[in-house]
Amino acid sequence: SQEGAMIAFLEGSFDFRVLRKSQVGAVTQTWLGFGSEQTSVPEGFVPGVSSFAEYGGHASICVRYDSKTTDVLYRKGGDAPGDNIAFLQVGVPTYRISQMVQNDGNVLDAYGFVNVVSPCGLPMRGIVGIWPDPIMFVAINTPDIAQSRTFYQQLGFVEQEYPYARPNKGAGQFEPAQPPKSVYLAPSPNSMGVLLLPTKSKKTKITPNPALRSLNVVYTPSEGTSDEQANADLQLEDPQSSIPVSFVSTAKFDKVLA
């Protein structure tokens, strides 16, 4: 199945591991990542001694499968079925192109680093390197970078120094430098972020990639927020790139993990 191929692709190609699973009716969801998602520091974590993979707050990818749907979002071997997502970048100690091909990935190029369309249609970029959380950022094409920057800033994202997984910081062929005129934003210097990439023209039409359901952000509600408000589902959309952003309070997220 496409679900099985996507999970095997992430595990075999980049060493993702399954963090948790859930099934409600016909919908199965599998979360994969490189470390604990919990919002507090795990017991037993010793700063300076423990691996960062043992720390909390890691990003994850949710592979969602609905056995009742008849929609075909992506056909094996094709280009990504939309262009609002340029790629999801991961920085890992190693990746395996043979596993990408074996698990229905469409390798676009692999000179120094790899660009591949995953089995579900999500484009990914793999860098051989080290970063506190290997899921580094999602690169987003936008016709109006200023408006998209304002959108994410209003959500609490802050313009940060562009992250590099290798010490030469984009000077060699194994990791590209930050694209010209791009803007990198993230909630904190070490967390997963977004890289905003300007299109050639503000009149460029962006096509949403149906493989991406939403970017999910776990947040701490401000003081005075009622339990009802904190538990409410909230989703906004970047009008420039059509990227949906969903919000889950820490309290609600911790209950899911419990």
Helices and strands as residue ranges (DSSP letters): H 2-14, E 17-24, E 27-33, G 52-54, E 60-66, E 85-92, H 97-102, E 106-109, E 114-117, E 123-128, E 135-142, H 145-154, E 158-159, E 183-186, E 193-198, E 215-219, H 227-231, E 234-237, E 244-249, H 250-257
